[in-house]
Amino acid sequence: MYVKEVLVQNQVGLHARPATFFIQKANEYKSSIWVEKEERRVNAKSLLGVLSLGIVGGTNIRIIADGSDEQGAVDGLVQLVQSGFSE
């Protein structure tokens, strides 16, 4: 299992468009991937799950992966979040 915490930097957070990019990226990996905000954990490959967390800009989230490509998955998703989804 590999875990990293990242600050969501874009102002609107993970609303529909950035969440879609996030899920598409998560689906590139074989590992099981989760996003955690406070005490809630959801499947990072589920649009409804990610949107249900209500992640806004300035929120710290944890990205957790477990599987053969877990480190690449977490690092790739952290990099996407840090880029601000090119917004």
PDB file of N, CA, C and O in Angstrom:
ATOM      1  N   MET A   1       0.853  -1.180   0.000  1.00  0.00           N
ATOM      2  CA  MET A   1       0.000   0.000   0.000  1.00  0.00           C
ATOM      3  C   MET A   1       0.897   1.242   0.000  1.00  0.00           C
ATOM      4  O   MET A   1       1.901   1.295   0.710  1.00  0.00           O
ATOM      5  N   TYR A   2       0.525   2.224  -0.795  1.00  0.00           N
ATOM      6  CA  TYR A   2       1.301   3.457  -0.930  1.00  0.00           C
ATOM      7  C   TYR A   2       0.350   4.630  -0.756  1.00  0.00           C
ATOM      8  O   TYR A   2      -0.718   4.656  -1.368  1.00  0.00           O
ATOM      9  N   VAL A   3       0.726   5.612   0.079  1.00  0.00           N
ATOM     10  CA  VAL A   3      -0.158   6.728   0.427  1.00  0.00           C
ATOM     11  C   VAL A   3       0.599   8.043   0.327  1.00  0.00           C
ATOM     12  O   VAL A   3       1.761   8.133   0.724  1.00  0.00           O
ATOM     13  N   LYS A   4      -0.063   9.059  -0.206  1.00  0.00           N
ATOM     14  CA  LYS A   4       0.489  10.420  -0.197  1.00  0.00           C
ATOM     15  C   LYS A   4      -0.634  11.401   0.057  1.00  0.00           C
ATOM     16  O   LYS A   4      -1.771  11.190  -0.364  1.00  0.00           O
ATOM     17  N   GLU A   5      -0.299  12.482   0.754  1.00  0.00           N
ATOM     18  CA  GLU A   5      -1.251  13.560   0.986  1.00  0.00           C
ATOM     19  C   GLU A   5      -0.922  14.703   0.038  1.00  0.00           C
ATOM     20  O   GLU A   5       0.247  14.991  -0.216  1.00  0.00           O
ATOM     21  N   VAL A   6      -1.955  15.353  -0.484  1.00  0.00           N
ATOM     22  CA  VAL A   6      -1.743  16.454  -1.429  1.00  0.00           C
ATOM     23  C   VAL A   6      -2.796  17.536  -1.181  1.00  0.00           C
ATOM     24  O   VAL A   6      -3.929  17.246  -0.797  1.00  0.00           O
ATOM     25  N   LEU A   7      -2.399  18.772  -1.406  1.00  0.00           N
ATOM     26  CA  LEU A   7      -3.307  19.916  -1.267  1.00  0.00           C
ATOM     27  C   LEU A   7      -3.938  20.205  -2.625  1.00  0.00           C
ATOM     28  O   LEU A   7      -3.236  20.379  -3.621  1.00  0.00           O
ATOM     29  N   VAL A   8      -5.267  20.254  -2.658  1.00  0.00           N
ATOM     30  CA  VAL A   8      -5.977  20.592  -3.899  1.00  0.00           C
ATOM     31  C   VAL A   8      -5.826  22.091  -4.107  1.00  0.00           C
ATOM     32  O   VAL A   8      -6.313  22.885  -3.301  1.00  0.00           O
ATOM     33  N   GLN A   9      -5.149  22.484  -5.192  1.00  0.00           N
ATOM     34  CA  GLN A   9      -4.779  23.876  -5.367  1.00  0.00           C
ATOM     35  C   GLN A   9      -5.717  24.682  -6.260  1.00  0.00           C
ATOM     36  O   GLN A   9      -5.823  25.898  -6.103  1.00  0.00           O
ATOM     37  N   ASN A  10      -6.403  24.017  -7.199  1.00  0.00           N
ATOM     38  CA  ASN A  10      -7.296  24.809  -8.043  1.00  0.00           C
ATOM     39  C   ASN A  10      -8.488  25.283  -7.214  1.00  0.00           C
ATOM     40  O   ASN A  10      -8.940  24.577  -6.312  1.00  0.00           O
ATOM     41  N   GLN A  11      -8.997  26.478  -7.518  1.00  0.00           N
ATOM     42  CA  GLN A  11      -9.983  27.128  -6.652  1.00  0.00           C
ATOM     43  C   GLN A  11     -11.280  26.356  -6.490  1.00  0.00           C
ATOM     44  O   GLN A  11     -11.835  26.303  -5.393  1.00  0.00           O
ATOM     45  N   VAL A  12     -11.770  25.757  -7.566  1.00  0.00           N
ATOM     46  CA  VAL A  12     -13.072  25.092  -7.479  1.00  0.00           C
ATOM     47  C   VAL A  12     -12.974  23.660  -6.967  1.00  0.00           C
ATOM     48  O   VAL A  12     -13.995  23.019  -6.718  1.00  0.00           O
ATOM     49  N   GLY A  13     -11.746  23.153  -6.807  1.00  0.00           N
ATOM     50  CA  GLY A  13     -11.585  21.803  -6.279  1.00  0.00           C
ATOM     51  C   GLY A  13     -11.890  20.737  -7.318  1.00  0.00           C
ATOM     52  O   GLY A  13     -11.692  20.936  -8.516  1.00  0.00           O
ATOM     53  N   LEU A  14     -12.378  19.595  -6.829  1.00  0.00           N
ATOM     54  CA  LEU A  14     -12.660  18.475  -7.720  1.00  0.00           C
ATOM     55  C   LEU A  14     -14.140  18.481  -8.097  1.00  0.00           C
ATOM     56  O   LEU A  14     -14.898  17.607  -7.677  1.00  0.00           O
ATOM     57  N   HIS A  15     -14.546  19.475  -8.894  1.00  0.00           N
ATOM     58  CA  HIS A  15     -15.907  19.477  -9.424  1.00  0.00           C
ATOM     59  C   HIS A  15     -15.918  18.597 -10.667  1.00  0.00           C
ATOM     60  O   HIS A  15     -14.945  17.883 -10.911  1.00  0.00           O
ATOM     61  N   ALA A  16     -16.973  18.625 -11.451  1.00  0.00           N
ATOM     62  CA  ALA A  16     -17.181  17.656 -12.525  1.00  0.00           C
ATOM     63  C   ALA A  16     -16.006  17.496 -13.492  1.00  0.00           C
ATOM     64  O   ALA A  16     -15.570  16.371 -13.738  1.00  0.00           O
ATOM     65  N   ARG A  17     -15.486  18.589 -14.041  1.00  0.00           N
ATOM     66  CA  ARG A  17     -14.443  18.467 -15.066  1.00  0.00           C
ATOM     67  C   ARG A  17     -13.119  17.942 -14.496  1.00  0.00           C
ATOM     68  O   ARG A  17     -12.586  16.963 -15.019  1.00  0.00           O
ATOM     69  N   PRO A  18     -12.568  18.561 -13.437  1.00  0.00           N
ATOM     70  CA  PRO A  18     -11.339  18.008 -12.870  1.00  0.00           C
ATOM     71  C   PRO A  18     -11.524  16.592 -12.324  1.00  0.00           C
ATOM     72  O   PRO A  18     -10.613  15.769 -12.418  1.00  0.00           O
ATOM     73  N   ALA A  19     -12.685  16.307 -11.758  1.00  0.00           N
ATOM     74  CA  ALA A  19     -12.942  14.961 -11.238  1.00  0.00           C
ATOM     75  C   ALA A  19     -12.907  13.946 -12.370  1.00  0.00           C
ATOM     76  O   ALA A  19     -12.422  12.828 -12.193  1.00  0.00           O
ATOM     77  N   THR A  20     -13.420  14.331 -13.532  1.00  0.00           N
ATOM     78  CA  THR A  20     -13.394  13.443 -14.696  1.00  0.00           C
ATOM     79  C   THR A  20     -11.953  13.159 -15.118  1.00  0.00           C
ATOM     80  O   THR A  20     -11.600  12.011 -15.393  1.00  0.00           O
ATOM     81  N   PHE A  21     -11.119  14.201 -15.170  1.00  0.00           N
ATOM     82  CA  PHE A  21      -9.698  14.002 -15.500  1.00  0.00           C
ATOM     83  C   PHE A  21      -9.040  13.073 -14.475  1.00  0.00           C
ATOM     84  O   PHE A  21      -8.265  12.187 -14.835  1.00  0.00           O
ATOM     85  N   PHE A  22      -9.360  13.287 -13.193  1.00  0.00           N
ATOM     86  CA  PHE A  22      -8.791  12.498 -12.111  1.00  0.00           C
ATOM     87  C   PHE A  22      -9.158  11.019 -12.275  1.00  0.00           C
ATOM     88  O   PHE A  22      -8.304  10.143 -12.138  1.00  0.00           O
ATOM     89  N   ILE A  23     -10.419  10.752 -12.567  1.00  0.00           N
ATOM     90  CA  ILE A  23     -10.904   9.373 -12.708  1.00  0.00           C
ATOM     91  C   ILE A  23     -10.304   8.712 -13.944  1.00  0.00           C
ATOM     92  O   ILE A  23      -9.937   7.537 -13.907  1.00  0.00           O
ATOM     93  N   GLN A  24     -10.204   9.465 -15.039  1.00  0.00           N
ATOM     94  CA  GLN A  24      -9.591   8.913 -16.249  1.00  0.00           C
ATOM     95  C   GLN A  24      -8.147   8.508 -15.971  1.00  0.00           C
ATOM     96  O   GLN A  24      -7.694   7.454 -16.417  1.00  0.00           O
ATOM     97  N   LYS A  25      -7.431   9.350 -15.235  1.00  0.00           N
ATOM     98  CA  LYS A  25      -6.037   9.042 -14.874  1.00  0.00           C
ATOM     99  C   LYS A  25      -5.995   7.822 -13.961  1.00  0.00           C
ATOM    100  O   LYS A  25      -5.157   6.940 -14.152  1.00  0.00           O
ATOM    101  N   ALA A  26      -6.876   7.758 -12.981  1.00  0.00           N
ATOM    102  CA  ALA A  26      -6.903   6.626 -12.044  1.00  0.00           C
ATOM    103  C   ALA A  26      -7.162   5.317 -12.781  1.00  0.00           C
ATOM    104  O   ALA A  26      -6.614   4.277 -12.414  1.00  0.00           O
ATOM    105  N   ASN A  27      -7.988   5.364 -13.811  1.00  0.00           N
ATOM    106  CA  ASN A  27      -8.325   4.157 -14.563  1.00  0.00           C
ATOM    107  C   ASN A  27      -7.199   3.671 -15.468  1.00  0.00           C
ATOM    108  O   ASN A  27      -7.300   2.591 -16.051  1.00  0.00           O
ATOM    109  N   GLU A  28      -6.124   4.455 -15.594  1.00  0.00           N
ATOM    110  CA  GLU A  28      -4.964   4.015 -16.362  1.00  0.00           C
ATOM    111  C   GLU A  28      -4.136   2.987 -15.588  1.00  0.00           C
ATOM    112  O   GLU A  28      -3.256   2.340 -16.157  1.00  0.00           O
ATOM    113  N   TYR A  29      -4.418   2.839 -14.296  1.00  0.00           N
ATOM    114  CA  TYR A  29      -3.617   1.966 -13.438  1.00  0.00           C
ATOM    115  C   TYR A  29      -4.398   0.721 -13.041  1.00  0.00           C
ATOM    116  O   TYR A  29      -5.627   0.737 -12.963  1.00  0.00           O
ATOM    117  N   LYS A  30      -3.654  -0.368 -12.790  1.00  0.00           N
ATOM    118  CA  LYS A  30      -4.273  -1.636 -12.389  1.00  0.00           C
ATOM    119  C   LYS A  30      -4.616  -1.664 -10.900  1.00  0.00           C
ATOM    120  O   LYS A  30      -5.540  -2.362 -10.483  1.00  0.00           O
ATOM    121  N   SER A  31      -3.874  -0.909 -10.112  1.00  0.00           N
ATOM    122  CA  SER A  31      -4.051  -0.925  -8.651  1.00  0.00           C
ATOM    123  C   SER A  31      -5.441  -0.450  -8.235  1.00  0.00           C
ATOM    124  O   SER A  31      -6.117   0.273  -8.968  1.00  0.00           O
ATOM    125  N   SER A  32      -5.845  -0.873  -7.049  1.00  0.00           N
ATOM    126  CA  SER A  32      -7.032  -0.306  -6.417  1.00  0.00           C
ATOM    127  C   SER A  32      -6.615   1.044  -5.853  1.00  0.00           C
ATOM    128  O   SER A  32      -5.591   1.149  -5.178  1.00  0.00           O
ATOM    129  N   ILE A  33      -7.407   2.080  -6.128  1.00  0.00           N
ATOM    130  CA  ILE A  33      -7.038   3.436  -5.714  1.00  0.00           C
ATOM    131  C   ILE A  33      -8.215   4.069  -4.978  1.00  0.00           C
ATOM    132  O   ILE A  33      -9.367   3.947  -5.392  1.00  0.00           O
ATOM    133  N   TRP A  34      -7.894   4.750  -3.874  1.00  0.00           N
ATOM    134  CA  TRP A  34      -8.911   5.442  -3.099  1.00  0.00           C
ATOM    135  C   TRP A  34      -8.493   6.887  -2.866  1.00  0.00           C
ATOM    136  O   TRP A  34      -7.309   7.225  -2.877  1.00  0.00           O
ATOM    137  N   VAL A  35      -9.505   7.733  -2.655  1.00  0.00           N
ATOM    138  CA  VAL A  35      -9.272   9.122  -2.246  1.00  0.00           C
ATOM    139  C   VAL A  35      -9.893   9.264  -0.870  1.00  0.00           C
ATOM    140  O   VAL A  35     -11.006   8.796  -0.628  1.00  0.00           O
ATOM    141  N   GLU A  36      -9.169   9.911   0.029  1.00  0.00           N
ATOM    142  CA  GLU A  36      -9.647  10.067   1.396  1.00  0.00           C
ATOM    143  C   GLU A  36      -9.650  11.544   1.761  1.00  0.00           C
ATOM    144  O   GLU A  36      -8.656  12.246   1.569  1.00  0.00           O
ATOM    145  N   LYS A  37     -10.779  12.006   2.289  1.00  0.00           N
ATOM    146  CA  LYS A  37     -10.912  13.372   2.812  1.00  0.00           C
ATOM    147  C   LYS A  37     -11.454  13.226   4.222  1.00  0.00           C
ATOM    148  O   LYS A  37     -12.539  12.684   4.432  1.00  0.00           O
ATOM    149  N   GLU A  38     -10.683  13.716   5.186  1.00  0.00           N
ATOM    150  CA  GLU A  38     -11.013  13.535   6.596  1.00  0.00           C
ATOM    151  C   GLU A  38     -11.171  12.039   6.864  1.00  0.00           C
ATOM    152  O   GLU A  38     -10.214  11.287   6.680  1.00  0.00           O
ATOM    153  N   GLU A  39     -12.335  11.591   7.286  1.00  0.00           N
ATOM    154  CA  GLU A  39     -12.505  10.168   7.600  1.00  0.00           C
ATOM    155  C   GLU A  39     -13.223   9.385   6.505  1.00  0.00           C
ATOM    156  O   GLU A  39     -13.478   8.192   6.667  1.00  0.00           O
ATOM    157  N   ARG A  40     -13.553  10.047   5.384  1.00  0.00           N
ATOM    158  CA  ARG A  40     -14.293   9.363   4.314  1.00  0.00           C
ATOM    159  C   ARG A  40     -13.342   8.900   3.223  1.00  0.00           C
ATOM    160  O   ARG A  40     -12.472   9.650   2.779  1.00  0.00           O
ATOM    161  N   ARG A  41     -13.518   7.662   2.799  1.00  0.00           N
ATOM    162  CA  ARG A  41     -12.695   7.083   1.729  1.00  0.00           C
ATOM    163  C   ARG A  41     -13.607   6.575   0.621  1.00  0.00           C
ATOM    164  O   ARG A  41     -14.583   5.869   0.877  1.00  0.00           O
ATOM    165  N   VAL A  42     -13.273   6.947  -0.626  1.00  0.00           N
ATOM    166  CA  VAL A  42     -14.067   6.492  -1.773  1.00  0.00           C
ATOM    167  C   VAL A  42     -13.140   5.938  -2.850  1.00  0.00           C
ATOM    168  O   VAL A  42     -11.938   6.203  -2.862  1.00  0.00           O
ATOM    169  N   ASN A  43     -13.727   5.174  -3.739  1.00  0.00           N
ATOM    170  CA  ASN A  43     -13.018   4.617  -4.891  1.00  0.00           C
ATOM    171  C   ASN A  43     -12.642   5.762  -5.840  1.00  0.00           C
ATOM    172  O   ASN A  43     -13.513   6.508  -6.289  1.00  0.00           O
ATOM    173  N   ALA A  44     -11.351   5.897  -6.144  1.00  0.00           N
ATOM    174  CA  ALA A  44     -10.878   6.981  -7.008  1.00  0.00           C
ATOM    175  C   ALA A  44     -11.275   6.777  -8.465  1.00  0.00           C
ATOM    176  O   ALA A  44     -11.090   7.671  -9.291  1.00  0.00           O
ATOM    177  N   LYS A  45     -11.818   5.605  -8.783  1.00  0.00           N
ATOM    178  CA  LYS A  45     -12.237   5.325 -10.158  1.00  0.00           C
ATOM    179  C   LYS A  45     -13.739   5.528 -10.346  1.00  0.00           C
ATOM    180  O   LYS A  45     -14.294   5.186 -11.390  1.00  0.00           O
ATOM    181  N   SER A  46     -14.389   6.088  -9.325  1.00  0.00           N
ATOM    182  CA  SER A  46     -15.835   6.313  -9.346  1.00  0.00           C
ATOM    183  C   SER A  46     -16.143   7.803  -9.327  1.00  0.00           C
ATOM    184  O   SER A  46     -15.814   8.493  -8.362  1.00  0.00           O
ATOM    185  N   LEU A  47     -16.772   8.304 -10.389  1.00  0.00           N
ATOM    186  CA  LEU A  47     -17.108   9.726 -10.468  1.00  0.00           C
ATOM    187  C   LEU A  47     -18.021  10.133  -9.316  1.00  0.00           C
ATOM    188  O   LEU A  47     -17.771  11.137  -8.648  1.00  0.00           O
ATOM    189  N   LEU A  48     -19.073   9.362  -9.082  1.00  0.00           N
ATOM    190  CA  LEU A  48     -19.989   9.708  -7.989  1.00  0.00           C
ATOM    191  C   LEU A  48     -19.285   9.686  -6.642  1.00  0.00           C
ATOM    192  O   LEU A  48     -19.543  10.537  -5.790  1.00  0.00           O
ATOM    193  N   GLY A  49     -18.399   8.720  -6.447  1.00  0.00           N
ATOM    194  CA  GLY A  49     -17.661   8.643  -5.200  1.00  0.00           C
ATOM    195  C   GLY A  49     -16.807   9.877  -4.970  1.00  0.00           C
ATOM    196  O   GLY A  49     -16.845  10.477  -3.896  1.00  0.00           O
ATOM    197  N   VAL A  50     -16.029  10.257  -5.993  1.00  0.00           N
ATOM    198  CA  VAL A  50     -15.140  11.417  -5.863  1.00  0.00           C
ATOM    199  C   VAL A  50     -15.954  12.694  -5.665  1.00  0.00           C
ATOM    200  O   VAL A  50     -15.618  13.514  -4.811  1.00  0.00           O
ATOM    201  N   LEU A  51     -17.014  12.866  -6.439  1.00  0.00           N
ATOM    202  CA  LEU A  51     -17.852  14.061  -6.300  1.00  0.00           C
ATOM    203  C   LEU A  51     -18.518  14.119  -4.929  1.00  0.00           C
ATOM    204  O   LEU A  51     -18.723  15.204  -4.386  1.00  0.00           O
ATOM    205  N   SER A  52     -18.859  12.957  -4.364  1.00  0.00           N
ATOM    206  CA  SER A  52     -19.559  12.920  -3.070  1.00  0.00           C
ATOM    207  C   SER A  52     -18.693  13.451  -1.927  1.00  0.00           C
ATOM    208  O   SER A  52     -19.220  13.822  -0.877  1.00  0.00           O
ATOM    209  N   LEU A  53     -17.372  13.492  -2.117  1.00  0.00           N
ATOM    210  CA  LEU A  53     -16.501  14.014  -1.068  1.00  0.00           C
ATOM    211  C   LEU A  53     -16.582  15.538  -0.966  1.00  0.00           C
ATOM    212  O   LEU A  53     -16.208  16.105   0.061  1.00  0.00           O
ATOM    213  N   GLY A  54     -17.065  16.208  -2.013  1.00  0.00           N
ATOM    214  CA  GLY A  54     -17.191  17.661  -1.980  1.00  0.00           C
ATOM    215  C   GLY A  54     -15.853  18.357  -1.768  1.00  0.00           C
ATOM    216  O   GLY A  54     -15.736  19.249  -0.927  1.00  0.00           O
ATOM    217  N   ILE A  55     -14.859  17.951  -2.523  1.00  0.00           N
ATOM    218  CA  ILE A  55     -13.501  18.491  -2.359  1.00  0.00           C
ATOM    219  C   ILE A  55     -13.407  19.868  -3.004  1.00  0.00           C
ATOM    220  O   ILE A  55     -13.625  20.013  -4.206  1.00  0.00           O
ATOM    221  N   VAL A  56     -13.083  20.872  -2.205  1.00  0.00           N
ATOM    222  CA  VAL A  56     -12.936  22.243  -2.704  1.00  0.00           C
ATOM    223  C   VAL A  56     -11.461  22.639  -2.648  1.00  0.00           C
ATOM    224  O   VAL A  56     -10.649  21.961  -2.018  1.00  0.00           O
ATOM    225  N   GLY A  57     -11.129  23.740  -3.313  1.00  0.00           N
ATOM    226  CA  GLY A  57      -9.758  24.231  -3.298  1.00  0.00           C
ATOM    227  C   GLY A  57      -9.281  24.485  -1.875  1.00  0.00           C
ATOM    228  O   GLY A  57     -10.048  24.953  -1.034  1.00  0.00           O
ATOM    229  N   GLY A  58      -8.020  24.178  -1.606  1.00  0.00           N
ATOM    230  CA  GLY A  58      -7.457  24.370  -0.283  1.00  0.00           C
ATOM    231  C   GLY A  58      -7.656  23.184   0.650  1.00  0.00           C
ATOM    232  O   GLY A  58      -7.298  23.254   1.826  1.00  0.00           O
ATOM    233  N   THR A  59      -8.220  22.100   0.139  1.00  0.00           N
ATOM    234  CA  THR A  59      -8.473  20.903   0.936  1.00  0.00           C
ATOM    235  C   THR A  59      -7.312  19.921   0.786  1.00  0.00           C
ATOM    236  O   THR A  59      -6.808  19.714  -0.318  1.00  0.00           O
ATOM    237  N   ASN A  60      -6.901  19.331   1.875  1.00  0.00           N
ATOM    238  CA  ASN A  60      -5.914  18.250   1.817  1.00  0.00           C
ATOM    239  C   ASN A  60      -6.645  16.932   1.626  1.00  0.00           C
ATOM    240  O   ASN A  60      -7.614  16.638   2.326  1.00  0.00           O
ATOM    241  N   ILE A  61      -6.171  16.141   0.669  1.00  0.00           N
ATOM    242  CA  ILE A  61      -6.728  14.803   0.454  1.00  0.00           C
ATOM    243  C   ILE A  61      -5.582  13.798   0.495  1.00  0.00           C
ATOM    244  O   ILE A  61      -4.419  14.151   0.298  1.00  0.00           O
ATOM    245  N   ARG A  62      -5.928  12.559   0.752  1.00  0.00           N
ATOM    246  CA  ARG A  62      -4.946  11.472   0.698  1.00  0.00           C
ATOM    247  C   ARG A  62      -5.304  10.587  -0.478  1.00  0.00           C
ATOM    248  O   ARG A  62      -6.469  10.255  -0.694  1.00  0.00           O
ATOM    249  N   ILE A  63      -4.278  10.208  -1.238  1.00  0.00           N
ATOM    250  CA  ILE A  63      -4.462   9.274  -2.350  1.00  0.00           C
ATOM    251  C   ILE A  63      -3.761   7.982  -1.939  1.00  0.00           C
ATOM    252  O   ILE A  63      -2.580   7.970  -1.593  1.00  0.00           O
ATOM    253  N   ILE A  64      -4.529   6.901  -1.990  1.00  0.00           N
ATOM    254  CA  ILE A  64      -4.062   5.611  -1.496  1.00  0.00           C
ATOM    255  C   ILE A  64      -4.193   4.589  -2.621  1.00  0.00           C
ATOM    256  O   ILE A  64      -5.232   4.513  -3.278  1.00  0.00           O
ATOM    257  N   ALA A  65      -3.143   3.807  -2.842  1.00  0.00           N
ATOM    258  CA  ALA A  65      -3.213   2.766  -3.867  1.00  0.00           C
ATOM    259  C   ALA A  65      -2.633   1.472  -3.317  1.00  0.00           C
ATOM    260  O   ALA A  65      -1.740   1.477  -2.469  1.00  0.00           O
ATOM    261  N   ASP A  66      -3.157   0.377  -3.815  1.00  0.00           N
ATOM    262  CA  ASP A  66      -2.684  -0.940  -3.427  1.00  0.00           C
ATOM    263  C   ASP A  66      -2.696  -1.822  -4.667  1.00  0.00           C
ATOM    264  O   ASP A  66      -3.751  -2.073  -5.251  1.00  0.00           O
ATOM    265  N   GLY A  67      -1.515  -2.291  -5.064  1.00  0.00           N
ATOM    266  CA  GLY A  67      -1.436  -3.148  -6.238  1.00  0.00           C
ATOM    267  C   GLY A  67      -0.071  -3.075  -6.897  1.00  0.00           C
ATOM    268  O   GLY A  67       0.864  -2.495  -6.345  1.00  0.00           O
ATOM    269  N   SER A  68       0.038  -3.664  -8.076  1.00  0.00           N
ATOM    270  CA  SER A  68       1.330  -3.808  -8.752  1.00  0.00           C
ATOM    271  C   SER A  68       1.954  -2.479  -9.169  1.00  0.00           C
ATOM    272  O   SER A  68       3.178  -2.366  -9.232  1.00  0.00           O
ATOM    273  N   ASP A  69       1.130  -1.477  -9.451  1.00  0.00           N
ATOM    274  CA  ASP A  69       1.660  -0.181  -9.898  1.00  0.00           C
ATOM    275  C   ASP A  69       1.262   0.945  -8.936  1.00  0.00           C
ATOM    276  O   ASP A  69       1.050   2.084  -9.352  1.00  0.00           O
ATOM    277  N   GLU A  70       1.163   0.607  -7.645  1.00  0.00           N
ATOM    278  CA  GLU A  70       0.640   1.551  -6.643  1.00  0.00           C
ATOM    279  C   GLU A  70       1.437   2.849  -6.553  1.00  0.00           C
ATOM    280  O   GLU A  70       0.848   3.926  -6.460  1.00  0.00           O
ATOM    281  N   GLN A  71       2.765   2.765  -6.580  1.00  0.00           N
ATOM    282  CA  GLN A  71       3.563   3.986  -6.437  1.00  0.00           C
ATOM    283  C   GLN A  71       3.390   4.894  -7.651  1.00  0.00           C
ATOM    284  O   GLN A  71       3.244   6.107  -7.497  1.00  0.00           O
ATOM    285  N   GLY A  72       3.404   4.332  -8.839  1.00  0.00           N
ATOM    286  CA  GLY A  72       3.187   5.119 -10.053  1.00  0.00           C
ATOM    287  C   GLY A  72       1.807   5.745 -10.077  1.00  0.00           C
ATOM    288  O   GLY A  72       1.645   6.883 -10.519  1.00  0.00           O
ATOM    289  N   ALA A  73       0.804   5.005  -9.601  1.00  0.00           N
ATOM    290  CA  ALA A  73      -0.569   5.505  -9.575  1.00  0.00           C
ATOM    291  C   ALA A  73      -0.692   6.712  -8.654  1.00  0.00           C
ATOM    292  O   ALA A  73      -1.234   7.746  -9.044  1.00  0.00           O
ATOM    293  N   VAL A  74      -0.190   6.576  -7.436  1.00  0.00           N
ATOM    294  CA  VAL A  74      -0.285   7.679  -6.466  1.00  0.00           C
ATOM    295  C   VAL A  74       0.509   8.884  -6.956  1.00  0.00           C
ATOM    296  O   VAL A  74       0.012  10.010  -6.924  1.00  0.00           O
ATOM    297  N   ASP A  75       1.740   8.654  -7.410  1.00  0.00           N
ATOM    298  CA  ASP A  75       2.571   9.763  -7.875  1.00  0.00           C
ATOM    299  C   ASP A  75       1.948  10.467  -9.077  1.00  0.00           C
ATOM    300  O   ASP A  75       1.989  11.694  -9.164  1.00  0.00           O
ATOM    301  N   GLY A  76       1.373   9.706 -10.001  1.00  0.00           N
ATOM    302  CA  GLY A  76       0.725  10.297 -11.172  1.00  0.00           C
ATOM    303  C   GLY A  76      -0.483  11.140 -10.801  1.00  0.00           C
ATOM    304  O   GLY A  76      -0.685  12.219 -11.358  1.00  0.00           O
ATOM    305  N   LEU A  77      -1.286  10.651  -9.863  1.00  0.00           N
ATOM    306  CA  LEU A  77      -2.476  11.393  -9.437  1.00  0.00           C
ATOM    307  C   LEU A  77      -2.104  12.616  -8.608  1.00  0.00           C
ATOM    308  O   LEU A  77      -2.745  13.660  -8.729  1.00  0.00           O
ATOM    309  N   VAL A  78      -1.081  12.503  -7.771  1.00  0.00           N
ATOM    310  CA  VAL A  78      -0.618  13.657  -6.992  1.00  0.00           C
ATOM    311  C   VAL A  78      -0.131  14.746  -7.947  1.00  0.00           C
ATOM    312  O   VAL A  78      -0.426  15.926  -7.756  1.00  0.00           O
ATOM    313  N   GLN A  79       0.610  14.345  -8.969  1.00  0.00           N
ATOM    314  CA  GLN A  79       1.117  15.308  -9.954  1.00  0.00           C
ATOM    315  C   GLN A  79      -0.044  16.007 -10.674  1.00  0.00           C
ATOM    316  O   GLN A  79       0.015  17.213 -10.914  1.00  0.00           O
ATOM    317  N   LEU A  80      -1.092  15.260 -11.017  1.00  0.00           N
ATOM    318  CA  LEU A  80      -2.270  15.837 -11.668  1.00  0.00           C
ATOM    319  C   LEU A  80      -2.946  16.854 -10.757  1.00  0.00           C
ATOM    320  O   LEU A  80      -3.304  17.942 -11.207  1.00  0.00           O
ATOM    321  N   VAL A  81      -3.123  16.520  -9.498  1.00  0.00           N
ATOM    322  CA  VAL A  81      -3.756  17.438  -8.543  1.00  0.00           C
ATOM    323  C   VAL A  81      -2.899  18.690  -8.359  1.00  0.00           C
ATOM    324  O   VAL A  81      -3.422  19.804  -8.330  1.00  0.00           O
ATOM    325  N   GLN A  82      -1.583  18.509  -8.236  1.00  0.00           N
ATOM    326  CA  GLN A  82      -0.681  19.642  -8.042  1.00  0.00           C
ATOM    327  C   GLN A  82      -0.647  20.575  -9.256  1.00  0.00           C
ATOM    328  O   GLN A  82      -0.370  21.766  -9.119  1.00  0.00           O
ATOM    329  N   SER A  83      -0.927  20.033 -10.433  1.00  0.00           N
ATOM    330  CA  SER A  83      -0.931  20.849 -11.652  1.00  0.00           C
ATOM    331  C   SER A  83      -2.151  21.763 -11.715  1.00  0.00           C
ATOM    332  O   SER A  83      -2.223  22.644 -12.572  1.00  0.00           O
ATOM    333  N   GLY A  84      -3.110  21.560 -10.813  1.00  0.00           N
ATOM    334  CA  GLY A  84      -4.340  22.353 -10.832  1.00  0.00           C
ATOM    335  C   GLY A  84      -5.255  21.974 -11.973  1.00  0.00           C
ATOM    336  O   GLY A  84      -6.139  22.747 -12.343  1.00  0.00           O
ATOM    337  N   PHE A  85      -5.056  20.788 -12.540  1.00  0.00           N
ATOM    338  CA  PHE A  85      -5.875  20.286 -13.650  1.00  0.00           C
ATOM    339  C   PHE A  85      -5.841  21.234 -14.838  1.00  0.00           C
ATOM    340  O   PHE A  85      -6.785  21.285 -15.627  1.00  0.00           O
ATOM    341  N   SER A  86      -4.750  21.984 -14.963  1.00  0.00           N
ATOM    342  CA  SER A  86      -4.552  22.933 -16.072  1.00  0.00           C
ATOM    343  C   SER A  86      -5.656  23.975 -16.164  1.00  0.00           C
ATOM    344  O   SER A  86      -6.029  24.410 -17.254  1.00  0.00           O
ATOM    345  N   GLU A  87      -6.174  24.370 -15.003  1.00  0.00           N
ATOM    346  CA  GLU A  87      -7.237  25.393 -14.998  1.00  0.00           C
ATOM    347  C   GLU A  87      -6.673  26.739 -14.606  1.00  0.00           C
ATOM    348  O   GLU A  87      -7.411  27.723 -14.545  1.00  0.00           O
TER     349      GLU A  87
END
